[in-house]
Structure formats: structure tokens, C-alpha cells
Amino acid sequence: MTPVAKEVTLNRRTFDYYTANEYTSVRLKLYAGDKEQDRTDIIWEEGASADFVVNEDAPKFWSLSATANQLFSAAGKSAASVNTLPMDTEEVKLGLRIGTPGKLSLRLSRITGFTGDDEVILGTNIRGGMEVGSGKRL
């Protein structure tokens, strides 16, 4: 029996994700002040599914700490830390679990594969007293 880490036929998408920069992708990070709290990666790829797919998406592993601030993207009905989506996907749902109140910021820390004509716009659709539908260009 060969352990998965030694397997030479690793899933192409899993291998390519960590070794190539030709993907159309963004990495978003959640900060409290200057301290990084969490991050999520969103990747657009031909033939990908909007639902959670093993070996393409990575599930969100929730912190056991009640004070942890956490960021994730929706992969179908699942929470993902890495979410691979079809190329025609224009809207990605993000989620937050806030464990510590205070000023938080969401930062675009990496963007690859987009052209000069593409835009990444962050919009809000938050329940609980915040304005719904405002947008910010990143």
C-alpha cells in the first residue's frame, strides 16, 4: 500500500494548484488590526463544479476557539477554505464567523489570471444592521 503523500498519480488539479500560477484566482485574508486571522482562496477553472468536490476544493476546518474570527467561501452547501469554481461564475458567496468583536478588514492579498479589463468587487449582503448591497472595488 502506498501512502497518498508518496503516490505518483496525484490529482492534477491538486498538484497544479500548489505549483502553477496560471490559474485565475484570488486570495482573501481577514485581519484584526494588522494580525491575520484567516484566509480563503477562490479559483476559477474550466470544467470545475460549483458544488464541493473532493481533491479540488478544501473544506473549512473550524477553529475550536470561540474567540476565533473565521473566513470561508460557499462551495454548494459546504464551507470551503479553497473553492474551485466554473469559469463562468461571476458571484462568490463569502461568510464570516466573528468570535472577537472589533474592527476587522478583508484584504485581497493575491490575484492571478485576470486581465486589465476584469474587476473584483466586494459587495455586502449582511444581516444584523449593516447596509445590504454596498460594493467596493478591490
C-alpha positions in Angstrom: 0.0 0.0 0.0 1.4 3.4 -1.0 0.6 6.4 1.2 -1.1 9.2 -0.6 1.8 11.5 0.0 4.0 9.1 -1.9 1.5 8.4 -4.7 2.8 9.5 -8.1 -0.6 9.8 -9.6 -1.8 12.7 -7.5 -4.9 14.5 -8.8 -3.7 17.0 -11.5 -5.7 19.8 -10.1 -4.4 19.4 -6.6 -0.8 19.3 -7.8 -1.2 22.2 -10.2 -2.8 24.4 -7.6 0.3 24.4 -5.5 2.9 24.6 -8.3 1.5 26.8 -11.0 0.4 30.5 -11.2 -1.6 30.3 -14.4 -4.9 29.9 -12.5 -7.5 32.7 -12.4 -7.7 33.1 -8.6 -7.9 35.4 -5.7 -6.8 35.0 -2.1 -8.7 37.0 0.5 -7.4 37.4 4.1 -9.3 38.5 7.2 -7.4 40.8 9.6 -8.0 42.2 13.0 -5.8 45.3 13.0 -2.5 44.1 11.5 -2.9 40.5 12.6 -4.0 37.9 10.0 -7.0 35.9 11.3 -7.9 33.6 8.4 -7.9 33.4 4.6 -9.8 31.8 1.7 -8.7 31.0 -1.9 -11.1 31.1 -4.8 -10.0 29.5 -8.1 -11.8 29.6 -11.5 -11.2 26.6 -13.7 -12.7 25.1 -16.9 -14.8 22.1 -16.1 -15.0 22.8 -12.3 -18.2 22.3 -10.3 -19.9 24.9 -8.2 -20.5 22.2 -5.6 -17.9 20.9 -3.2 -15.6 18.4 -4.9 -13.0 16.3 -3.1 -9.5 16.8 -4.4 -10.5 20.2 -6.0 -11.9 22.1 -3.0 -10.6 22.2 0.6 -13.1 22.1 3.4 -13.1 24.8 6.0 -11.7 23.4 9.3 -13.4 25.4 12.0 -11.4 26.6 15.0 -12.3 25.1 18.3 -11.7 28.5 19.9 -14.9 30.6 20.5 -12.9 33.8 20.0 -11.5 32.9 16.5 -12.5 35.2 13.6 -13.0 32.9 10.5 -13.5 33.5 6.8 -14.8 31.0 4.2 -16.4 30.7 0.8 -19.5 28.7 0.0 -19.0 25.6 -2.2 -22.5 24.5 -2.8 -23.9 23.9 0.7 -20.4 23.4 2.2 -17.9 25.9 3.7 -14.6 25.9 1.9 -11.2 27.4 2.6 -10.2 26.7 -1.1 -13.1 26.9 -3.6 -12.7 25.9 -7.2 -15.5 27.2 -9.4 -16.5 27.1 -13.1 -15.1 29.9 -15.3 -18.5 31.5 -15.8 -19.0 32.1 -12.1 -19.4 35.8 -11.5 -20.5 35.9 -7.9 -18.9 34.1 -4.9 -20.6 33.9 -1.5 -18.3 34.6 1.4 -19.0 34.0 5.0 -17.6 35.2 8.4 -17.8 33.8 11.8 -16.9 36.5 14.2 -15.6 35.4 17.6 -14.0 38.6 18.8 -15.7 41.9 18.3 -13.7 44.8 16.9 -12.6 46.3 13.7 -11.9 43.7 11.0 -10.7 44.1 7.4 -10.9 41.9 4.4 -7.8 42.3 2.1 -7.2 41.0 -1.4 -3.7 39.5 -0.9 -3.2 37.7 -4.2 -4.8 37.9 -7.7 -3.7 35.8 -10.7 -5.0 35.3 -14.2 -7.2 38.3 -14.5 -6.8 40.8 -17.3 -6.8 44.6 -17.1 -10.5 44.7 -18.0 -11.6 42.4 -15.2 -12.9 43.7 -11.9 -13.1 42.2 -8.4 -15.9 43.9 -6.5 -16.7 43.1 -2.9 -20.4 43.6 -2.0 -22.2 43.2 1.3 -25.3 41.2 1.9 -25.0 41.0 5.7 -27.8 40.5 8.2 -27.7 42.3 11.5 -27.8 46.0 11.0 -25.3 46.6 8.2 -26.2 48.1 4.9 -27.1 45.5 2.2 -25.7 45.8 -1.3 -22.9 48.3 -1.0 -19.9 47.4 -3.1 -16.1 48.1 -3.0 -13.8 47.6 -5.9 -10.6 45.8 -5.0 
